[in-house]
Amino acid sequence: MLRRLSAISSPLRLTLTLGLALAAGVALAQDEAENPVVRARMEAMQKIKVQTGILGDMAAGKTAFDATRAEAAKQELIALGDQIEPLFAAAEDDPASDALPDIWTSPAEFRQKANRMLKGAMGLETGSAGRLGDSMNALSAACKDCHGRFKM
């Protein structure tokens, strides 16, 4: 297992680690959100995490590479990426949310970061595990950048 992990690029390894660490917290917070707008945002982010996890597991060799499944995950990420900006259009909050108010005070920057995630998803190469792993670096960086700026 350690040999397989050491073969994964550092950004991808970081993304996989962060995704696993946040999984439990996101799932619990989702159940606690009372505001339906916030709950929809959290559900979309959870779906992004799930699809990214599917791809990361394939790239890391944790699961068998399946080009059809990888392409389906990519397409789901693209569809979800298209929803980010509209989901955050209304400045609604909920105690269960980790979104910072800066999303609404810096909308151009948030839009740029959301578009970077979408571009990263569109750039995923689903032809082989190796190409997938290499192409996930842009998506991982976009997610990390946005969460570092706009998530508690």
Number of C-alpha atoms within 10 A of each C-alpha: 8 6 7 10 14 11 11 18 14 12 18 23 19 15 22 19 11 12 18 14 11 12 13 10 10 20 13 11 15 19 12 14 18 14 14 12 18 24 20 15 19 23 16 18 17 18 16 21 21 17 21 24 17 18 28 24 17 22 25 24 18 13 12 11 21 15 16 11 15 25 16 15 23 24 16 17 26 20 15 20 23 15 15 19 17 11 16 19 12 11 12 14 18 15 12 18 21 16 21 14 14 13 19 17 11 11 14 11 16 20 17 14 21 21 17 20 27 22 16 23 26 17 16 25 19 24 14 14 22 16 13 22 24 16 20 25 19 19 24 20 18 22 20 18 16 19 15 10 15 18 15 10
